[in-house]
Amino acid sequence: MSEGLERGMQLFMAEKMKKIWKHWNGSERRLTLPRMVVVAVGALALALTIAACENVASYTQPSLVRVIDASFIAGAVNVYVESSELASNIAQGNITAYGTLPANSAAAVWVTAATVSKPSATNSLVTSDVTLAGGHQHSVLISDNGSTPTSYTVTVLEDQQIAAASGHSAFRFLNYASSTRSVDVYIIPSGSTLANTKPLITGLTVGGTAGYTLFNSQTCTLVITPNGSTTPKWTSSSLALTGGEVRTVLIVNTQLTNDPPVQVFMANDVN
């Protein structure tokens, strides 16, 4: 409701109440009881309408927030946002479900060791102030700092919150497989081969993010190769995509094997 309209309704209600008072005290022709009830009910309805408008105007939608842990260095951690625990005892490869948090232009994020039960700025491994927009979906991303082998960072990603276009799927890729370095991403339709399939994403660098990319929904296989190579380093099971899917795909190093050298984790952003 606009400020001018709200003010006008307030004045109108005040005038109605003034007339009721005058009639009650006999300064004008006295209203009959039924008429007084009608006027009073109307004034009350206006008051409730104005109050409702004020409540709607001041309401801020919450933010949906999850954690994506792409860090090998961090180890097992807890993640807190404004002192609220968002994730507990997670490590590389974990992608949590969304939690609901108040919108905040400078929300304090604390990452602590999993053994810490009472977080503070002093016992946190890393801290960051991030923006959580009302009515949006975000991912708090924990990742290793490639230039410093003993440190890691916290950033916030804006997640897509509407379904992909009809008959299409939208995938976003995060590459944190430092041993494989830049990668190419293939979506191979059922019945096709890598040799006759074009890469969906090429040259995705370590620490890089390929934003949501649309492609025709179908039964397919996701394949990761080193940039410029046609030798698969990771191959998914069959994916039956029917349309509307929105996914985030996290690519990290495999810690215990050389074959495959990368491991992939996939999360549902929508449906």
C-alpha positions as CSV (number, residue, x, y, z in Angstrom):
1,M,0.0,0.0,0.0
2,S,1.4,3.5,-0.9
3,E,2.1,6.0,1.8
4,G,-0.4,8.5,0.3
5,L,-3.2,6.0,0.1
6,E,-2.5,4.7,3.7
7,R,-2.6,8.3,5.0
8,G,-5.9,9.0,3.2
9,M,-7.5,5.9,4.7
10,Q,-6.3,7.0,8.2
11,L,-7.9,10.4,7.8
12,F,-11.1,8.9,6.4
13,M,-11.3,6.5,9.4
14,A,-10.6,9.4,11.8
15,E,-13.5,11.4,10.3
16,K,-15.8,8.5,10.6
17,M,-15.0,8.0,14.2
18,K,-15.5,11.8,14.8
19,K,-19.0,11.6,13.4
20,I,-19.8,8.6,15.6
21,W,-18.7,10.6,18.6
22,K,-20.8,13.6,17.6
23,H,-23.9,11.5,17.1
24,W,-23.3,9.7,20.4
25,N,-23.2,13.1,22.2
26,G,-26.3,14.4,20.4
27,S,-24.6,17.3,18.6
28,E,-26.1,16.0,15.3
29,R,-29.1,13.8,14.4
30,R,-28.6,10.6,16.5
31,L,-27.7,7.5,14.5
32,T,-29.9,4.5,15.0
33,L,-28.2,1.6,16.7
34,P,-28.0,-0.5,13.5
35,R,-26.4,2.4,11.6
36,M,-23.9,3.0,14.4
37,V,-22.9,-0.7,14.2
38,V,-22.4,-0.5,10.4
39,V,-20.2,2.6,10.8
40,A,-18.2,1.1,13.6
41,V,-17.7,-2.1,11.8
42,G,-16.5,-0.2,8.7
43,A,-14.1,1.8,10.7
44,L,-12.7,-1.3,12.4
45,A,-12.3,-3.0,8.9
46,L,-10.3,0.0,7.7
47,A,-8.1,-0.1,10.8
48,L,-7.4,-3.8,10.2
49,T,-6.7,-3.2,6.5
50,I,-4.2,-0.4,7.4
51,A,-2.5,-2.7,10.0
52,A,-2.3,-5.5,7.5
53,C,-0.7,-3.2,4.9
54,E,1.8,-2.0,7.4
55,N,2.7,-5.6,8.3
56,V,3.2,-6.6,4.6
57,A,5.3,-3.6,3.9
58,S,7.7,-4.4,6.8
59,Y,7.9,-8.1,6.1
60,T,11.3,-9.4,4.7
61,Q,11.4,-12.9,3.2
62,P,14.0,-15.2,4.8
63,S,17.0,-16.6,2.9
64,L,17.6,-20.2,2.0
65,V,21.2,-21.2,2.7
66,R,23.2,-24.4,2.4
67,V,26.9,-25.4,2.7
68,I,29.1,-26.8,-0.1
69,D,32.4,-28.1,1.3
70,A,35.0,-28.3,-1.4
71,S,38.0,-28.1,1.0
72,F,40.4,-30.9,1.7
73,I,42.6,-28.8,4.0
74,A,39.7,-27.8,6.3
75,G,39.1,-31.2,7.6
76,A,35.9,-31.9,9.6
77,V,34.1,-28.6,10.4
78,N,31.0,-27.0,11.7
79,V,29.5,-24.0,10.0
80,Y,27.6,-21.2,11.8
81,V,25.8,-18.2,10.4
82,E,25.0,-15.5,12.9
83,S,25.7,-18.1,15.7
84,S,23.1,-20.5,14.2
85,E,24.5,-23.9,13.3
86,L,24.0,-24.5,9.6
87,A,26.2,-27.6,9.2
88,S,27.8,-30.0,11.7
89,N,30.8,-32.3,11.3
90,I,31.1,-32.1,7.5
91,A,34.1,-32.5,5.2
92,Q,35.0,-32.3,1.5
93,G,32.2,-33.4,-0.8
94,N,29.4,-32.6,1.6
95,I,26.5,-30.5,0.2
96,T,23.9,-29.9,2.9
97,A,20.2,-29.3,2.6
98,Y,18.9,-25.8,2.6
99,G,18.2,-24.1,6.0
100,T,16.1,-21.0,6.5
101,L,17.9,-17.9,7.9
102,P,16.9,-14.2,8.2
103,A,18.1,-12.0,5.4
104,N,21.2,-10.0,6.3
105,S,23.5,-7.7,4.4
106,A,26.5,-8.7,6.6
107,A,25.8,-12.1,8.1
108,A,28.8,-13.4,10.1
109,V,29.9,-16.9,9.0
110,W,32.2,-18.9,11.3
111,V,33.8,-22.2,10.3
112,T,35.1,-24.1,13.3
113,A,36.7,-27.5,13.9
114,A,34.0,-30.2,14.4
115,T,35.1,-30.5,18.0
116,V,34.1,-26.9,18.9
117,S,30.8,-26.8,20.7
118,K,30.6,-23.0,21.4
119,P,31.7,-21.0,18.4
120,S,33.3,-17.6,18.6
121,A,35.4,-15.3,16.4
122,T,38.5,-16.4,18.4
123,N,38.1,-20.2,18.0
124,S,37.0,-20.1,14.3
125,L,39.2,-21.5,11.6
126,V,38.0,-18.9,9.2
127,T,35.4,-16.1,9.4
128,S,33.6,-14.0,6.7
129,D,30.8,-11.5,6.5
130,V,28.4,-12.4,3.6
131,T,25.2,-11.1,2.1
132,L,22.1,-13.2,2.4
133,A,19.3,-11.7,0.2
134,G,15.7,-12.2,1.3
135,G,13.8,-14.6,-0.9
136,H,17.0,-16.0,-2.5
137,Q,18.9,-19.3,-2.3
138,H,22.6,-19.2,-1.5
139,S,25.4,-21.7,-1.1
140,V,28.2,-21.0,1.4
141,L,31.2,-22.5,-0.3
142,I,34.3,-23.6,1.6
143,S,37.2,-24.0,-0.7
144,D,41.0,-24.3,-0.6
145,N,43.1,-21.2,-1.4
146,G,45.2,-22.5,-4.3
147,S,48.0,-19.9,-3.7
148,T,48.4,-20.8,0.0
149,P,48.5,-24.6,0.6
150,T,47.5,-24.3,4.3
151,S,44.5,-21.9,4.0
152,Y,41.0,-21.9,2.7
153,T,38.2,-19.4,2.0
154,V,34.5,-18.9,2.4
155,T,32.4,-17.4,-0.4
156,V,28.7,-17.2,-1.2
157,L,27.1,-18.4,-4.4
158,E,23.8,-17.3,-5.7
159,D,21.7,-20.4,-6.5
160,Q,19.1,-20.7,-9.2
161,Q,15.7,-21.0,-7.5
162,I,13.3,-21.6,-10.5
163,A,13.0,-24.7,-12.6
164,A,14.8,-25.0,-15.9
165,A,12.9,-24.2,-19.0
166,S,10.5,-26.9,-20.2
167,G,12.3,-29.8,-21.8
168,H,15.6,-28.6,-20.5
169,S,18.0,-29.1,-17.6
170,A,20.4,-26.5,-16.0
171,F,23.7,-27.7,-14.5
172,R,26.3,-25.6,-12.7
173,F,29.9,-26.9,-12.3
174,L,32.4,-26.1,-9.6
175,N,36.0,-27.4,-10.3
176,Y,38.2,-28.0,-7.2
177,A,40.1,-31.0,-8.6
178,S,43.6,-29.4,-8.3
179,S,45.5,-32.5,-9.4
180,T,43.5,-32.8,-12.7
181,R,43.5,-29.0,-13.2
182,S,41.4,-27.6,-16.0
183,V,38.6,-30.0,-17.2
184,D,36.1,-30.4,-19.9
185,V,32.5,-31.5,-19.2
186,Y,30.5,-33.7,-21.5
187,I,26.8,-34.7,-21.4
188,I,26.6,-37.8,-23.6
189,P,23.1,-38.7,-24.8
190,S,22.1,-42.4,-24.4
191,G,23.3,-44.3,-27.5
192,S,26.1,-41.8,-28.3
193,T,29.8,-41.9,-27.5
194,L,32.3,-39.4,-26.3
195,A,34.0,-39.3,-29.7
196,N,30.9,-37.9,-31.4
197,T,29.7,-35.6,-28.5
198,K,30.6,-31.9,-28.1
199,P,31.8,-30.8,-24.7
200,L,29.2,-28.8,-22.8
201,I,31.9,-26.9,-20.8
202,T,35.6,-26.5,-21.9
203,G,38.6,-25.4,-19.9
204,L,37.0,-25.1,-16.5
205,T,39.9,-24.0,-14.3
206,V,40.6,-25.1,-10.8
207,G,38.5,-22.8,-8.5
208,G,36.4,-21.9,-11.5
209,T,32.6,-21.9,-11.6
210,A,30.7,-22.6,-14.8
211,G,27.3,-20.9,-14.4
212,Y,24.0,-22.7,-15.0
213,T,24.1,-24.1,-18.5
214,L,20.9,-25.3,-20.3
215,F,20.8,-28.4,-22.4
216,N,18.0,-30.6,-23.8
217,S,16.7,-33.0,-21.1
218,Q,17.2,-36.7,-21.9
219,T,18.7,-39.9,-20.6
220,C,22.5,-39.2,-20.6
221,T,25.8,-39.7,-19.0
222,L,28.0,-37.0,-17.4
223,V,31.8,-37.4,-18.2
224,I,34.7,-35.3,-16.9
225,T,38.0,-35.2,-18.9
226,P,41.2,-33.1,-18.7
227,N,41.0,-30.0,-20.8
228,G,41.6,-31.0,-24.5
229,S,41.6,-34.7,-23.8
230,T,39.1,-37.4,-24.7
231,T,40.2,-39.7,-22.0
232,P,37.5,-39.9,-19.3
233,K,38.6,-39.2,-15.7
234,W,35.2,-39.7,-14.3
235,T,31.9,-41.1,-15.7
236,S,28.5,-41.0,-14.0
237,S,25.8,-43.6,-14.0
238,S,22.9,-43.0,-16.3
239,L,21.0,-39.8,-15.6
240,A,17.3,-39.8,-16.6
241,L,16.5,-36.1,-17.0
242,T,12.9,-35.2,-17.9
243,G,13.1,-31.4,-17.8
244,G,13.1,-28.7,-15.2
245,E,16.1,-30.1,-13.2
246,V,18.6,-27.6,-11.7
247,R,21.8,-29.1,-10.4
248,T,25.1,-28.1,-8.9
249,V,28.0,-30.4,-9.7
250,L,31.1,-30.3,-7.5
251,I,34.3,-31.8,-8.9
252,V,37.1,-32.6,-6.4
253,N,40.3,-34.7,-6.2
254,T,39.9,-38.4,-5.3
255,Q,41.8,-38.8,-2.1
256,L,42.6,-42.5,-2.1
257,T,42.9,-43.6,-5.7
258,N,44.6,-42.6,-8.9
259,D,41.9,-44.1,-11.0
260,P,39.6,-42.3,-11.2
261,P,41.5,-39.2,-10.2
262,V,38.4,-37.0,-9.6
263,Q,35.2,-37.5,-7.7
264,V,31.9,-35.8,-8.4
265,F,29.1,-34.8,-6.0
266,M,25.8,-33.5,-7.3
267,A,23.1,-31.6,-5.5
268,N,19.5,-30.6,-6.4
269,D,19.0,-26.9,-6.5
270,V,15.5,-27.2,-7.8
271,N,13.3,-30.4,-7.9
